[in-house]
Amino acid sequence: MDGCKGAHHLTANQQAGPKKQKKGETSKGKSREERLDMYIAHFKDSTIISAFAKDVDTSRPHRMTFREYASMRLDEIENENFDLEGDYSNITEAGPLVRLYDPEANIRVSDPDVFTEIMDCSRLAIEDYNKSNGTHFEVVNLLKANVEALCAYRYYITFEAIDKTQNITQSFQAKVAVCIPITVRDVQLVRIRQPPEPYSP
């Protein structure tokens, strides 16, 4: 299980580049593509840039391009991988996140066993939250779920829960690693849902 804790699909060198910044006026009202262009414009490490595939057809399976790498980093910076805006489903390298469940984007889990596992991870996360906060929330609805390949894999889950004792309904975010053996699950984060924070250089 220790191999899961704190692991990430990006190496130390790949994580170089612009750091998370506070929300500022320069990002106000800008689209995702405009913010991505801003992020790329402030990325100065040419060694990292040159390591990625060029002139590829991104509509088919392919090696990761620098723009896709930058998009992944931007998702991590802006929303900590809970609300993915990039599409990484055609990238062939291990590691990129994939949206598993997002009804607003018409993305649903096709495998019932995977859906059951996501819900089980959500319940495990809310149990941790209840123990730490003296609450009695129960998971009632899955809102979003993303996954990344990682010893064995990690879910980024957004779900709705209700505390019937207080008549409170709240949205939560949880990061749960499913480790080897697959029966081992590690709740790495559970919190009340946080809004995305647009990137600003």
Secondary structure, 3 states (H helix, E strand, C coil): CCCCCCCCCCCCCCCCCCCCCCCCHHHCCCCHHHHHHHHHHCCCCHHHHHCCECCCCCCCCECCEHHHHHHHHHHHHHHCCCCCCCCCCCECCCCCCEEEEEHHHCECCCCHHHHHHHHHHHHHHHHHHHHHHCCCEEEEEEEEEEEEECCCEEEEEEEEEEECCCCEEEEEEEEEEEECCCCEEEEEEEEECCCCCCCCC
